[in-house]
């Protein structure tokens, strides 16, 4: 859950912000449920051996309670050993079931309307809205209906401070609009770099250039042909996911089924479009099924992205938009022509930072990457209950620490201050969203991928963020980070 704290600086219209810390509070005294269970097993073994006679029984049971203590407190890659057991167990189960390798079956046809995606994304269905022509993606298991909008915007870092502050406030109103209806399950903002096909330069030259047989004209045309495909461009999309369970009554009123869900989602689409325009963001339209297919194909097959953009009639079918082959390893993913790794923004800036602090990551050149911000709106009553629960747990933990003589540290005090600030913001009428940041890095070889990941990690440090490479779940993390489908981990 994210929260901002404002502090007006003299002589500047731009306001710095501060993010709330990632909660590391456990069930009791900072210990998670798995740690408490592991510690209880060791404690029961130790106490039982002591009361049963002690002596040799303590020696015989020593491996059990010493290993339990080690698994409870010994950290590995930033988390206790016991918390790695579910991750490793799930990974071993998928390995034994052959779920780390995906190959598209070319001969066997897929059911009509399904997406050719691997893993749990294979259940997604295609629905074309008859009124807007937008391609909607239906997840029957999670009861979600998702639509994607491409957005055009100016370079934020080049604007003056006053204009930046105005746009930040406008974007805050956009997010508040999403929170109000209570029917939106997820909002995803995806910013990605793509190989530039050179169509923009070619179109400009065709419209403004002088095409004759002169040396200058010929040289300039050749330069455009060579320089265009060597560049890169940035594309931004906003995906909106309707929670069909929450909006069940409105869907029944609109006719029921996918037709009624599409009618309800169109209302949210109109509201979001108006909010984006009031924030000086230019939505270029909701993506058709063909354009969604191109976005999916470009993510799994980076080498074909420029060709798909240059020839608009290619790759317009969602039935063939998925990868042909996928190999998942512990810390990376290989698809058709690319190697990928997903990083999780585990800690947002703890100090006061100005909007635009992600510029080192977003403006990193020579790296193909996707930055995905996944917003999960919380209803007001749900957010109030969650904050109330956190307050009670903080107060009870503090009382327990005082009872056993444990000193209160600064991080625990800071977490409580964040909870109190969130409560104040909620009381003032602001919406509450949980924010997850994911960065998918792509390259053409494993060596280039390792180098690109290192550069992105350094850029994140410059942005005052902490990143962690996700392990044991790269396939599902890639669908959440690189695809505009509002997928979550």
C-alpha positions in Angstrom: 0.0 0.0 0.0 1.4 3.4 -1.0 1.0 6.7 0.7 2.4 10.2 0.0 3.5 12.8 2.5 3.8 16.4 1.2 6.2 19.0 2.2 6.1 22.3 0.3 9.6 23.7 -0.5 10.1 27.4 -0.6 10.6 28.8 -4.1 9.3 25.7 -5.8 5.9 24.6 -7.0 7.0 21.0 -7.1 6.2 19.0 -3.9 8.4 16.0 -2.8 6.7 12.8 -1.8 7.5 10.0 0.5 6.3 6.4 0.1 5.2 4.2 3.0 7.5 1.3 3.9 6.9 -2.3 2.9 5.4 -3.8 6.0 7.7 -6.4 7.6 5.5 -6.9 10.7 4.7 -10.5 11.5 2.0 -12.3 13.4 3.8 -12.0 16.8 7.0 -10.0 17.6 7.9 -9.6 14.0 7.7 -13.4 13.2 5.6 -14.6 10.4 3.2 -17.6 10.7 5.7 -20.0 9.0 8.4 -18.8 11.4 6.1 -19.3 14.4 5.2 -22.8 13.3 8.8 -23.8 12.7 9.8 -22.3 16.1 6.9 -24.1 17.8 8.0 -27.4 16.4 11.5 -26.9 17.8 10.3 -25.6 21.1 7.9 -28.5 21.7 10.6 -30.9 20.8 13.0 -29.2 23.2 10.5 -29.0 26.1 9.3 -32.5 25.6 12.8 -33.9 25.7 13.6 -31.9 28.8 10.6 -33.1 30.8 11.0 -36.7 29.5 14.3 -37.0 31.2 16.8 -34.6 29.6 20.3 -35.8 29.2 20.7 -38.0 26.2 17.1 -37.1 24.9 18.3 -33.5 24.6 21.2 -34.7 22.5 19.1 -37.0 20.4 16.6 -34.3 19.6 19.2 -31.5 19.2 19.2 -31.7 15.4 15.4 -31.0 15.4 15.3 -27.9 17.6 18.6 -26.5 16.3 17.5 -26.9 12.7 14.1 -25.3 13.6 15.9 -22.3 15.2 18.2 -21.9 12.2 15.3 -22.1 9.7 13.4 -19.5 11.8 16.1 -16.8 12.0 18.8 -17.6 9.5 18.3 -15.4 6.4 18.9 -16.4 2.8 18.7 -13.7 0.2 16.8 -11.4 2.6 14.3 -13.8 3.9 14.3 -16.7 6.6 15.0 -20.2 5.3 11.5 -21.4 6.4 9.9 -18.9 4.0 11.8 -20.4 1.1 10.1 -23.8 1.6 6.8 -22.9 -0.2 8.7 -21.4 -3.1 11.1 -24.3 -3.5 8.2 -26.8 -3.0 6.1 -25.2 -5.7 9.2 -25.1 -8.0 9.9 -28.8 -7.5 6.3 -29.7 -8.1 6.2 -27.7 -11.4 9.6 -29.3 -12.4 8.3 -32.8 -11.8 5.1 -32.0 -13.7 7.0 -30.6 -16.8 5.4 -27.2 -16.4 8.7 -25.3 -16.9 8.7 -26.0 -20.7 6.0 -24.9 -23.1 5.7 -25.8 -26.7 2.9 -24.7 -28.9 1.2 -27.6 -30.6 0.9 -26.4 -34.2 -1.2 -29.3 -35.6 -3.8 -29.4 -32.8 -6.1 -26.4 -33.1 -7.0 -24.3 -30.1 -10.6 -23.6 -29.1 -12.1 -20.6 -30.8 -11.6 -17.4 -28.9 -8.8 -18.5 -26.7 -5.3 -16.9 -26.4 -2.3 -19.0 -27.2 -0.5 -18.1 -24.0 1.5 -20.4 -21.6 0.8 -21.2 -18.0 -2.3 -19.9 -16.2 -2.8 -17.3 -18.9 -4.0 -20.1 -21.3 -7.5 -19.7 -19.7 -7.9 -16.2 -21.1 -10.6 -15.6 -23.6 -11.1 -13.0 -26.4 -14.2 -10.8 -26.6 -14.6 -8.0 -29.2 -16.9 -5.2 -28.0 -19.4 -4.6 -30.8 -19.8 -0.9 -30.0 -16.2 0.3 -29.5 -14.4 -2.4 -31.4 -12.0 -2.8 -28.4 -10.5 -6.2 -27.7 -11.5 -7.3 -24.2 -9.7 -10.1 -22.4 -11.9 -12.3 -20.2 -10.5 -14.3 -17.3 -13.3 -16.8 -16.4 -11.4 -18.1 -13.3 -10.9 -14.7 -11.7 -14.0 -13.2 -13.2 -12.2 -10.2 -14.7 -12.7 -8.4 -18.0 -9.7 -6.3 -19.2 -9.4 -3.6 -21.8 -6.2 -1.8 -22.9 -5.8 1.9 -23.9 -2.7 3.4 -25.5 -1.7 6.8 -24.1 0.5 9.6 -25.6 2.1 12.1 -23.3 5.0 14.6 -23.4 8.3 13.9 -21.7 7.7 14.6 -18.0 11.3 15.5 -17.1 11.4 18.2 -19.8 8.5 20.2 -18.3 9.0 23.1 -15.8 8.4 22.4 -12.1 5.0 24.1 -12.1 3.7 22.1 -15.0 5.1 18.9 -13.4 3.2 19.6 -10.2 0.0 20.3 -12.1 0.3 17.0 -14.0 1.1 15.1 -10.8 -2.1 16.5 -9.1 -4.1 15.6 -12.3 -2.8 12.0 -12.2 -3.8 11.8 -8.6 -7.3 12.7 -9.6 -7.3 10.0 -12.3 -6.4 7.4 -9.6 -9.0 8.8 -7.3 -11.6 8.3 -10.1 -10.6 4.7 -10.4 -11.1 4.2 -6.6 -14.6 5.7 -6.5 -16.7 3.2 -8.4 -15.6 0.2 -6.5 -16.0 -2.0 -9.6 -12.4 -1.8 -10.8 -10.3 -4.7 -9.8 -6.9 -3.6 -11.2 -5.4 -0.7 -13.1 -2.1 -1.3 -14.8 0.3 1.3 -16.2 2.8 -0.2 -18.6 5.7 1.7 -20.1 8.0 -0.2 -22.4 10.8 0.3 -24.9 10.4 -1.1 -28.3 12.8 -1.3 -31.3 11.8 1.6 -33.6 10.8 0.4 -37.0 11.6 3.8 -38.6 8.0 4.3 -39.7 7.8 7.7 -37.8 10.8 9.1 -39.6 9.6 7.7 -42.9 6.2 9.2 -42.5 7.7 12.6 -41.6 10.0 12.5 -44.7 7.1 11.5 -46.9 5.0 14.4 -45.6 7.7 17.1 -45.4 10.7 16.0 -47.4 11.6 16.9 -51.0 11.9 13.8 -53.0 14.1 14.5 -56.1 17.3 13.1 -57.5 19.5 15.6 -55.7 22.5 14.3 -53.7 21.1 15.9 -50.4 17.7 14.2 -50.9 19.1 10.8 -51.7 21.6 10.9 -48.8 18.9 12.0 -46.3 16.5 9.3 -47.4 19.3 6.7 -47.0 20.1 8.0 -43.6 16.5 7.7 -42.5 16.3 4.1 -43.8 19.4 3.2 -41.8 18.9 5.1 -38.6 15.2 4.4 -38.1 15.4 0.6 -37.3 18.5 1.2 -35.1 16.6 3.4 -32.6 14.1 2.7 -30.0 10.8 4.3 -28.9 8.7 4.3 -25.7 5.1 3.1 -25.6 2.7 3.6 -22.7 -0.6 1.8 -22.1 -3.2 1.8 -19.4 -5.1 -1.4 -18.8 -8.4 -1.4 -16.9 -9.8 -4.6 -15.3 -13.4 -4.9 -14.3 -14.2 -7.1 -11.2 -17.2 -9.0 -12.5 -18.1 -10.3 -9.0 -18.2 -6.8 -7.5 -20.2 -5.5 -10.5 -22.6 -8.5 -10.6 -25.7 -6.4 -10.0 -24.9 -3.9 -12.7 -24.0 -6.7 -15.1 -27.3 -8.3 -14.6 -29.1 -5.0 -15.2 -27.1 -4.5 -18.4 -28.2 -8.0 -19.8 -25.9 -10.4 -18.0 -23.0 -12.4 -19.3 -20.1 -10.9 -21.2 -22.4 -8.6 -23.1 -23.6 -7.0 -19.8 -20.0 -7.0 -18.4 -18.8 -5.2 -21.6 -21.6 -2.6 -21.1 -20.5 -1.9 -17.5 -16.9 -1.8 -18.6 -17.7 0.8 -21.3 -19.0 3.1 -18.6 -15.7 2.8 -16.7 -13.8 3.3 -20.0 -15.7 6.6 -20.7 -15.0 7.8 -17.2 -11.3 6.9 -17.4 -11.0 8.6 -20.9 -12.5 11.8 -19.5 -10.2 11.7 -16.5 -7.1 11.2 -18.7 -8.0 14.1 -21.0 -8.5 16.4 -18.0 -5.0 15.3 -16.9 -3.6 16.4 -20.3 -2.9 12.8 -21.3 -4.0 11.9 -24.8 -5.6 8.4 -25.1 -5.2 7.3 -28.6 -8.0 4.8 -28.4 -8.8 1.4 -26.9 -6.8 -1.3 -28.5 -8.5 -3.7 -31.0 -7.9 -7.4 -30.7 -5.3 -7.1 -33.5 -3.3 -4.4 -31.7 -3.5 -6.4 -28.4 -2.1 -9.4 -30.4 0.8 -7.3 -31.7 1.6 -6.2 -28.1 1.7 -9.8 -26.9 3.7 -11.1 -29.8 6.3 -8.3 -29.4 6.8 -9.1 -25.7 7.5 -12.8 -26.3 9.3 -12.3 -29.6 11.3 -9.1 -29.4 13.1 -9.6 -32.7 9.8 -9.4 -34.7 8.5 -6.2 -33.0 9.9 -3.8 -35.6 8.6 -5.9 -38.4 5.1 -6.1 -36.9 5.0 -2.3 -36.6 6.3 -1.8 -40.1 3.8 -4.1 -41.7 0.5 -3.5 -39.9 -1.4 -6.4 -41.4 1.0 -9.0 -39.9 0.4 -10.6 -36.4 -3.1 -9.3 -36.0 -4.6 -12.6 -34.6 -4.8 -13.3 -30.9 -4.9 -17.0 -31.7 -1.3 -16.9 -32.8 0.0 -14.0 -30.6 1.6 -16.2 -27.9 5.0 -17.7 -28.0 6.0 -20.9 -29.8 8.4 -22.0 -27.1 9.1 -21.1 -23.5 11.8 -22.4 -21.1 11.7 -21.2 -17.5 14.6 -21.4 -15.2 15.0 -20.5 -11.5 15.9 -16.9 -12.2 15.1 -16.2 -15.9 12.8 -17.0 -18.8 13.6 -17.8 -22.4 11.0 -17.3 -25.2 11.1 -17.3 -29.0 13.9 -14.8 -29.6 14.5 -13.3 -26.2 15.9 -13.9 -22.7 13.9 -12.2 -19.9 14.3 -11.5 -16.2 11.8 -9.8 -14.0 12.7 -7.5 -11.1 10.4 -6.6 -8.3 10.6 -3.1 -6.8 10.7 -4.3 -3.2 11.3 -0.9 -1.6 10.2 2.5 -2.9 12.2 5.6 -1.8 12.3 6.0 1.9 13.4 9.6 1.8 11.6 12.6 0.3 11.8 12.5 -3.5 10.4 14.6 -6.3 8.0 13.3 -9.0 10.1 12.0 -11.8 12.4 10.0 -9.5 12.1 7.0 -11.8 13.8 8.9 -14.7 17.1 6.9 -14.4 15.1 3.7 -15.0 12.8 5.0 -17.7 15.4 6.9 -19.6 18.0 4.1 -19.6 19.1 3.6 -23.2 20.1 0.5 -25.1 18.0 -1.7 -22.9 14.8 -3.3 -23.8 12.6 -3.3 -20.7 9.0 -2.9 -19.5 8.0 -1.1 -16.3 4.6 -2.1 -15.0 2.8 -0.4 -12.1 -0.1 -2.5 -10.9 -2.7 -0.5 -8.9 -5.2 -2.4 -6.8 -8.0 -0.1 -5.5 -9.4 -0.9 -2.1 -13.0 0.0 -1.1 -13.3 2.5 1.7 -14.7 0.1 4.2 -12.1 -2.6 3.3 -9.3 -0.1 3.6 -10.6 1.2 7.0 -10.8 -2.4 8.3 -7.3 -3.1 7.1 -5.9 0.0 8.7 -7.7 -0.7 11.9 -6.3 -4.2 12.0 -2.8 -2.9 11.5 -3.1 -0.3 14.2 -4.3 -3.0 16.7 -1.5 -5.3 15.7 1.1 -2.6 16.1 -0.2 -1.5 19.5 -0.4 -5.1 20.8 3.1 -5.9 19.5 4.5 -2.8 21.1 2.9 -3.9 24.4 4.3 -7.4 24.1 7.8 -6.0 23.4 7.6 -3.7 26.5 6.5 -6.7 28.6 9.6 -8.8 27.6 12.0 -5.8 27.7 12.6 -5.6 23.9 13.5 -2.1 22.6 11.3 -0.5 20.0 13.4 0.3 16.9 12.9 3.1 14.4 11.5 1.0 11.6 8.6 -0.2 13.7 7.8 3.4 14.7 8.0 4.4 11.0 5.6 1.7 10.0 3.1 2.8 12.6 3.4 6.5 11.4 2.7 5.3 7.9 -0.5 3.5 9.0 -1.6 6.6 10.9 -1.0 8.8 7.9 -3.0 6.4 5.7 -5.8 6.6 8.1 -5.7 10.4 8.0 -5.7 10.4 4.2 -8.6 8.0 4.1 -10.6 10.1 6.6 -9.9 13.2 4.4 -11.6 11.4 1.5 -8.6 10.1 -0.5 -8.6 6.7 -2.0 -6.3 3.9 -1.0 -4.4 1.7 -3.6 -1.9 -1.0 -3.3 0.9 -0.5 -5.8 3.2 -3.2 -7.1 6.2 -2.3 -9.4 7.7 -4.8 -11.8 10.5 -4.4 -14.3 10.9 -7.0 -17.1 14.3 -6.9 -18.8 14.8 -8.5 -22.2 17.9 -9.3 -24.3 18.9 -11.5 -27.2 21.4 -13.6 -25.2 22.0 -14.6 -21.6 25.2 -12.6 -21.3 23.4 -9.5 -22.6 20.6 -10.1 -20.2 22.9 -10.2 -17.2 24.5 -7.0 -18.3 21.1 -5.3 -18.9 19.8 -6.5 -15.5 22.9 -5.0 -13.8 22.3 -1.7 -15.5 18.7 -1.6 -14.5 19.6 -2.4 -10.9 22.1 0.5 -10.9 19.5 2.8 -12.4 17.0 1.7 -9.7 19.6 2.6 -7.0 20.0 6.1 -8.6 16.2 6.3 -8.3 16.4 5.5 -4.6 14.6 2.2 -5.1 15.5 -1.3 -4.1 14.9 -4.1 -6.5 15.0 -7.9 -6.1 15.2 -10.5 -8.9 12.2 -12.8 -8.6 13.0 -16.5 -8.5 10.9 -19.6 -9.0 8.1 -17.6 -10.6 9.6 -15.9 -13.7 6.9 -17.1 -16.1 4.0 -15.7 -14.1 6.0 -12.6 -13.2 6.7 -12.0 -16.9 3.0 -12.0 -17.8 2.4 -9.5 -15.1 5.3 -7.2 -15.9 5.4 -7.3 -19.7 1.9 -8.0 -20.9 -0.9 -5.3 -20.6 -3.4 -7.8 -19.2 -3.7 -6.7 -15.6 -2.2 -9.9 -14.4 -1.0 -10.1 -10.7 1.4 -12.2 -8.8 
